[in-house]
Amino acid sequence: MQGTPVPLFIARHGETVDNANHLILGRRDPPLSELGRDQSAQLASRAAGLRVVAIWCSPLLRARQTTAVVADAIGIGPTILDDLIESARGSWEGQSVAHLQRAEPALFAAFEAGDRGFAFPGGESLLDQVKRTRRALDLVTSGPGPALVVAHAGTIRAALIAAGRAAPPERELPHGEAIPLTW
């Protein structure tokens, strides 16, 4: 992290149908739903009020679609940053949250708690995502601000952990809302 705080906002992409159906997405790449497009428009209004001068996003479609709405509304071209991608969630991708809570209760509890030792079965560890997200946010904050990052619930949780804050369960992170983050 840099020594001087940079105004930074991080937002979860708009909702997808899979999000609405409580599925683990990971690196699966569905488009935004109609509600997700509406959430993106609301985020664009908020971004204008925050005087955002730079927009960065994950390479996944749902983040790029959200970012496109914001960028069009405020007239700023986005930068896609691969390190902002959602965690690779291995065998959990495409599974329902309810199924995982029943099938793997201890592992799911560690996931929800943001346990630093957690790793997705056959996927990425939380610590690896934190390192990757820290690298991305160091790059973002080396540029002009305030900046808006559009990414994923896992990326937001990793950013919060990297910033020394508690990571709420993913279900508590709303779609299309900008969270201030001092970096």
Sequence and secondary structure as in RCSB ss.txt:
>XXXX:A:sequence
MQGTPVPLFIARHGETVDNANHLILGRRDPPLSELGRDQSAQLASRAAGLRVVAIWCSPLLRARQTTAVVADAIG
IGPTILDDLIESARGSWEGQSVAHLQRAEPALFAAFEAGDRGFAFPGGESLLDQVKRTRRALDLVTSGPGPALVV
AHAGTIRAALIAAGRAAPPERELPHGEAIPLTW
>XXXX:A:secstr
  SS   EEEEE   BHHHHTTB  TT    B HHHHHHHHHHHHHHHHTT  EEEE SSHHHHHHHHHHHHHHT
  EEE GGGS    GGGTT BHHHHHHHSHHHHHHHHHT TT B TTS BHHHHHHHHHHHHHHHTTS SSEEEE
E HHHHHHHHHHTT     GGGS BT EEE   
